Every structure is written in C-alpha cells, then in structure tokens.
Amino acid sequence: MSRDDTLAFWIATPGHGELRREAVALPGALEASVRTLYSGVSRGTESLVFTGRVPAGEYERMRAPFQVGQFPGPVKYGYASVGKVLQGPPELAGQYVFCLYPHQQQYTVAAEALHLLPAAVPPARAVLAANLETALNGLWDSGVGPGDRVAVIGAGSVGCLAAWLAGRIPGCQVELIDINAHRAQIADALNVRFALPEAAATQADVVLHASGSGEGLSLALRIAGFEATVVELSWYGDRPVTLALGEAFHARRLTLKSSQVGSIGGTRRARWSLKQRMQLALSLLADPALDVLINSEGRFEDLPQTLERLARAPEDVIMHRVQYGSL
C-alpha cells in the first residue's frame, strides 16, 4: 500500500519538543485519512507531560488513545485534533471530524475513532471538545442539580467549561474562582460570577476543583458547606499535595471525590458509551460564547517553541489553538 509523508510533534526528552517526519498509510476499508486543520493544547496536562512529570506508576493509565512511544519520552502525545476526512467511508468523506489524536498534519485511523462535528459547531471551536467532555464528566460525578450553590476553583479550560455547564442548570448559583483577576472577564462572558480566592463565597453545595494546586484544593475544603461534595478535576502529575484534614473536614462531613474522564461518571455508566458522551460534548460546543476560552493561537511549525513557552510561563493562556493551514 502506498504511503504519504507527514509531520508530527514529538516530545523528544522532557522539556524539548521537535517535529518528525512520518509515513502515513492509505486507509483500508474501515479506515479514514484525515488532514488536520486545528489541534488544541490542553495546557495543564500537556505541560506536565511535556516536562516529564508523569509518575512512573501512571505511565499506562495516562496513555492517550493514539499515543506513540513511552513516557517520559520520546513520546507523541495529544488528544484534541480537528480535521477534514480526505478518504474514507461515504458517510465520512469530506466531513469535518474530531479525533483524540496527537498533534500531526495528517493521519489514518479506524473510522469508528472519528466524531462528526455537528453542523452548528465550527471546526476552529471544536478543539475544546476533549476538555468539555472532561468538564461534563466532572459534573456527572458531582451530582450537581437545580438550585445548587456551585463553586468552581481554577479558571483554566476545564474549570471554565465546568462553570459554564453548571451555569446552564436551572437555579444554580455558580462562582468561578481564580487567582488571576483578568479571568473576571471570562466569567462574565460565560455568564457566571467571579471571585478571587479571598472573596470566595462559603457554604457551597458542590465544589469543583480544577486549579491544579494544593492551595486551590485547600480552599475547596474551606468553602464547602456541611455535607457538601468536593470533586477533584485536577491532575497533579508527580507533585504531592498536603491537606489540613485536621480542621473542619470531618466535622462538616465533607465528601472528597476524584473524577477522571477515562470512565463514564456518576450513575450513567450503564447507559452511556464513550462515543455518546463525546457526541454530547460536541453538540454543546454550538454556543459562540465559548470562543473566549481560545485565547492563544500559533502555527503547527512553531509548536515545539510554543510548548516550551507554555510550560515555562503560561501567562493568561487558557486554550492554545494550533493552526495547520487550510485544505
């Protein structure tokens, strides 16, 4: 079978990325070839992977669906690719799709691994799909319902998307909390309240923690109300976290619960598949308000330098979108 060449982004060693030329097989009967238009950099997780902060005991569980290589490197990693099908089954040919694929110009995968974009979702916004799926799963894990007082700590992509989702539940009072005062504008665009940590409201029914810091998780325990649920959406890599559980944690009978996107959250596992969950996340991206979360953009050719910069000094970046050029 003839093959075409493409460029893919690899983490060669911790803290150093490079573009490598690869061969891409032409698609078989149940496969499709995709030309990438955009990919998204999920800054928190990808920065930890880029800097080699994946614990050795988590190497297998942290594998991305189409990862090549092993942690800490060389490894081809990523999971937010949006493109157009060049060749494939009739129902996919010429369509825009999302795939949990690393940063690469062109690739061939099983057709069932591709998710069609709804007509109302532009490809440039679809890079948020994986993070919205994570936020959706976190809300399922939390059991949040109408009228709840919800605090979301950490205004990165997952935190902002979780706050936006919770804000669409009737009667929910949602507060997005972050140390960066500039995120107040983001909260306003998402139609939720904003607070700096020192001004955060207390007595929350549900706290969703997504700051990736021990200080943020400690704040989550402090502002949670009696018998409230705190859901941990952050992933810390190899960093230990210390919590003051000798304070009011037991007296207020708090529940600290982990959430991880690899499994369907809450009570929905018996009825939902991973593909259904992704299709729901994609359909929710029809809201133009979410464009505010994509506040950084750059060329695929510059991705090695971009990831070095984001890992070192992310500044105000929430989601970085990688451009591959038009078809």
Phi, psi and omega in degrees: 000131180291158185224152175249159177265151177212170175250138179230149177271130178235144167272105184288310175218160180308124179088001181224119178247159179205158176265132181237142178276135182226160174266140179240124181287146171293149186288143172276193186297325183249025182237171177216147173257140186234133171262118185287136173258318181214153164221159181247143175259110175281096198302317184297301183294315184291330176293321177294319178294316183298324182267009175074033185261017176280123179298144182303325180288349182250010184304316183284317181293334182271003180296133171284156185307322182242028177298143173235137183091182185234149172292146002275355177155162000292141182209139174257113192226148178153163185200037180212072184249133178235129182205191180238136182286123178273314178220144180165189178304151184307324183288347180250334186304126178081000184268155174273136187221159171247142178215144178280061187245151177296178182285108185203142185295320183210147181203163177237129181220168172300137183303327182291348179276354183261143180242119178296137176282134173300152183301329184277359184250113179289145180305325183295333179272338187293350177295346178278355191302314183295319179288326176292324176298320177296316179295318178300316179297323178297320177293321176299317179296328185283335184072018182301142182221178181306137177084355182289148170270114188243127173249134176240118183256121181107106183261048167277193184296314181293316179298315179297319180291323177295318178295318179298316178297312181298326180292345178269355177277127185307132174080352181290136173257110189247131176236125177263125188242131179204155179282345182266109183297337179295340180288354176299324179293324177294314179301319179298319179294331179270359177065041173229162179286161177231148174210144166286158185307319183289344181251009184295139177291151179256180177065036177289143174283323180223133174240125176254117184256123183219026183274342182072018181230149176296326178297321179294320179291323176298320176298320179302318180290328181288325185265354179288140179278180181301128180057029177281167177248130174250120181254124181269110178260349182285156170234127190261355184065230183264013181272128175284154179234131179253130180237145179272075182282356176276358180273237187267007184304312182284318183299326179268006173050051183280150173251121176254118190233136176273154175225134181217132191287349181295341177233149177296134186275159173065217184266014186265356188300327182287342188241347183246141172258164178299324180293320178297319180296318179295319179296324176295315179301316179298319181295328180288344180282007178290346183281116180298341180301335184286347178299337181296339182281341179266087189246023176206144183208149179195169182283150176302322182298337182263004187301321178303316179289324181297314181293325175299317180292316182295325179288330183272314185210083185291341180053235185263010186292129174258297175233127175262126179259130180262128179262136180248000183093156183276160178285000000 
